[in-house]
Amino acid sequence: MRASLSSLCVLVATACALDAAATPAPTAPAKPPILAKAAKPYRVPRNAFGQPDLQGIWNNSSLTMLQRPPMFKNLVASDQEAAMMEAGFRKMVGDLISTAPIDPKLGPPPPVDEAPQSDYIEMDLHLASIGGQRRTSWIVEPADGHVPFNDAAKKARAADDAAPEKFDNPEDRDTMERCLQAIGTPEGPPMMNTGFNANYQILQTRDEVAILVEMNHAVRTIRLGDRRHLPGAIQPWMGDSVGWWEGDTLVVETTNLNPKGAHVFSLGGGFGYSPRARITERFTRTSPTEILYQFAVDDPDTFTQVFKGEMPMRAAKGPIYEYACHEGNYSLPNILAGARTHDKDPPAKAP
């Protein structure tokens, strides 16, 4: 799976570099549309407990990434910019499919937009749309669409990138490799899109909301009503989440994030946070087929300001099938065994 994620990252990096110098020429502003009669405001349905009903299966797959790629200057992409990125990505994925081994009995692969794009990658090859606007990043604040790391966090990230990998114990490997957290951390918080398995199922009771994350079959449990958090020494992988209703919106506050897994890896970059981090999420159903998901990350030990983002979650067909990460996984024992072989018989140094 790690190799698949690496391949996806290469695709993302290449797409972001789609001839940034060849910025599309500005187009003439479109004529204002003739407005139809205003539609009636959407009335969010209620469940048996009188709560706004968020239940169902939802998907956040998209080409839009956490941070804004260099080819985009603004939060909202023009039609020409969106078409350029989507066409470039579609070509790269098409090349990936065309070079894959094909059973001659099956014939040529279907069009890219209709095909499983590889063994793992299955992305919506379009920029996400919110309110009819094609978004170039999930981050909406700061205005540049980038994570606002402070100097200490930048130095820590650089040191971590430069540090040699360790292979002495299972605990030296990251939580995604050990199947303790999902690849790309789609479970969050905040919940990010990945290149595959991007489905979520929301279930509600009177006192709790549960979010089943397809990737790694993780389940987030959000307590309702009581806003007190667990003692600080209790640090679940996805933190401690409490929620409440503000009109039609579910507001979720998460603290007590586990330092061993306190990071988010997303398309277009990731970030970690300190034990003082506080993450606020908002879930608002805006139509029968869409939830607007918003988040704010507050951590003065890591960032120069609170940064905020938003993404659409679209209704998806079910069911969600079980995702099994660890069963029969012999990669981790092989990694450690290979390192022990290296210890006993290190390769000769180049002359």
Sequence and secondary structure as in RCSB ss.txt:
>XXXX:A:sequence
MRASLSSLCVLVATACALDAAATPAPTAPAKPPILAKAAKPYRVPRNAFGQPDLQGIWNNSSLTMLQRPPMFKNL
VASDQEAAMMEAGFRKMVGDLISTAPIDPKLGPPPPVDEAPQSDYIEMDLHLASIGGQRRTSWIVEPADGHVPFN
DAAKKARAADDAAPEKFDNPEDRDTMERCLQAIGTPEGPPMMNTGFNANYQILQTRDEVAILVEMNHAVRTIRLG
DRRHLPGAIQPWMGDSVGWWEGDTLVVETTNLNPKGAHVFSLGGGFGYSPRARITERFTRTSPTEILYQFAVDDP
DTFTQVFKGEMPMRAAKGPIYEYACHEGNYSLPNILAGARTHDKDPPAKAP
>XXXX:A:secstr
 HHHHHHHHHHHHHHHTS TTS                       B TTSSB   EEEE   S BSS  TT  SS
B  HHHHHHHHHHHHHHHHHHHHTS   TTT S   GGGS  SSS     S  EETTEEBSBSEEESTT S  B 
HHHHHHHHHHHHS    SSGGGS TTTTTSS TT TTSSS    SS  EEEEEE SSEEEEEETGGGEEEEEEES
      TT   TT EEEEEEETTEEEEEEE   TTS EEEETTEEEE  TT EEEEEEEEEETTEEEEEEEEE T
TTBSS EEEEEEEEE         SSTT  HHHHHHHHHHHHHHS      
